[in-house]
Amino acid sequence: MNAGAGQSSVIAGSVAASYRLRVDVEAQAVRDALTALDEAFERRDLEAALDLCTEDVVFIGSGDGEVAAGRDAIGPMFAALAPQLEHLRFSLGEWETVEIDVLGDVAVVYALAPAVLETPNRKASFRYRLTGVLVRREGRWLWRVHHGSEPGSW
């Protein structure tokens, strides 16, 4: 074996390890953005949630009226839903599955978690489903698309 080939494979291995570490660090930063959004929603802190989003964020839920494009549209959407949410309690458990693919300045997220929805008339347990796209802007991972839903009956 010539010395050049051995040195080349060591460098390639080092570059690959460095890349994996960088991707792991970025995936954790995306995971932190997921946690921060969960916490803002749990506190019902719309301003904090919107601070984690791009100006042109798209938010999609599973119910009627749960679609908004742009930060300016999300506040009115939640305001319109507020009477329905007043007697509703939604609790999200720990994420069972979180898959994050970082592709440069774009990250794709897929996640599942147990959830409970309680109203005065019923209590239902189900798996909450989330898909999302985040973009890195000025070193921060921000939500560009957030689609969260719970299974519905057919």
C-alpha positions in Angstrom: 0.0 0.0 0.0 1.4 3.4 -0.8 1.5 6.1 1.9 -0.6 8.5 -0.2 -3.5 6.1 -0.4 -3.5 5.4 3.4 -3.2 9.1 4.2 -6.1 9.8 1.7 -8.4 7.3 3.5 -7.5 8.7 6.9 -8.4 12.2 5.7 -11.6 10.9 4.1 -12.6 9.1 7.3 -11.9 12.3 9.3 -13.9 14.4 6.9 -16.8 11.9 7.1 -16.7 11.9 11.0 -16.6 15.7 11.0 -19.6 15.8 8.7 -21.6 13.3 10.9 -20.8 15.4 14.0 -21.9 18.6 12.3 -25.2 16.9 11.1 -25.8 15.6 14.6 -25.3 19.0 16.1 -27.7 20.5 13.5 -30.3 17.8 14.1 -30.1 18.6 17.8 -30.6 22.2 17.1 -33.7 21.3 15.0 -34.9 19.1 17.9 -34.5 22.1 20.2 -36.7 24.1 17.9 -39.4 21.4 18.1 -39.2 21.5 21.9 -39.3 25.3 22.0 -42.5 25.3 19.8 -44.1 22.6 22.0 -43.4 24.7 25.1 -44.7 27.9 23.6 -48.0 26.1 22.6 -48.3 24.5 26.0 -48.0 28.0 27.6 -50.5 29.2 24.9 -47.8 31.9 24.2 -48.6 32.8 20.5 -45.9 35.5 20.4 -43.2 33.0 21.5 -44.4 30.5 19.0 -44.4 33.0 16.2 -40.9 34.0 17.1 -39.8 30.5 16.1 -41.4 30.8 12.7 -40.5 32.4 9.4 -42.6 35.3 8.2 -44.2 33.1 5.5 -44.8 30.1 7.8 -47.6 27.7 6.8 -49.5 26.1 9.7 -51.9 23.2 9.1 -53.9 21.3 11.7 -56.5 18.6 11.2 -59.7 20.5 11.9 -61.8 22.9 10.0 -60.3 26.3 9.9 -56.8 25.1 11.0 -54.9 26.4 8.1 -53.0 29.7 8.0 -50.2 31.0 5.7 -48.0 33.7 7.2 -47.4 34.9 10.7 -50.2 37.6 10.3 -52.8 34.9 9.6 -51.9 32.6 12.5 -53.1 34.9 15.2 -56.6 35.4 13.7 -56.8 31.6 13.0 -56.2 30.9 16.7 -58.6 33.7 17.7 -61.3 32.1 15.6 -60.6 28.8 17.2 -60.5 30.2 20.8 -64.1 29.5 21.6 -63.7 25.9 20.7 -60.4 25.7 22.6 -61.8 27.3 25.8 -63.0 24.0 27.3 -60.5 21.8 25.6 -57.4 20.3 27.1 -54.7 18.9 24.8 -51.7 17.2 26.4 -48.8 15.9 24.4 -46.6 13.2 25.8 -42.9 12.6 25.1 -42.1 12.2 21.4 -41.9 8.4 20.7 -40.4 9.0 17.2 -38.5 11.9 15.9 -36.7 11.7 12.6 -34.8 14.7 11.4 -33.0 15.1 8.0 -30.8 18.1 7.7 -30.2 19.0 4.1 -28.0 22.1 4.2 -30.1 25.0 5.5 -33.3 23.0 5.3 -34.5 20.3 7.8 -37.4 17.9 7.4 -39.0 16.6 10.6 -41.4 13.7 11.2 -42.5 12.9 14.7 -45.1 10.9 16.6 -46.2 11.3 20.2 -49.0 10.0 22.5 -51.6 12.7 23.1 -54.8 13.1 25.1 -57.7 15.4 24.1 -60.3 16.2 26.8 -63.5 18.1 26.4 -66.5 18.3 28.8 -68.1 15.5 26.7 -65.2 13.1 26.0 -61.6 12.0 26.5 -59.7 10.5 23.7 -56.1 9.1 23.5 -54.3 8.9 20.2 -51.0 9.4 18.4 -50.3 12.9 17.4 -48.5 13.2 14.1 -46.2 16.0 13.0 -44.4 16.8 9.8 -42.5 20.0 9.3 -39.9 21.9 7.4 -37.5 24.2 9.1 -35.0 26.6 7.5 -31.8 28.0 9.0 -31.8 31.8 9.0 -29.0 33.7 10.6 -28.0 30.7 12.6 -31.5 29.9 13.9 -33.8 27.0 12.9 -37.2 28.5 12.1 -40.5 26.7 11.2 -41.5 27.2 7.6 -44.2 24.5 7.5 -45.9 22.9 10.5 -48.5 20.2 9.9 -49.8 18.6 13.1 -52.8 16.3 13.2 -54.6 13.6 15.1 -56.3 10.7 13.5 -59.9 11.3 12.6 -62.7 8.8 12.2 -63.7 7.9 8.6 
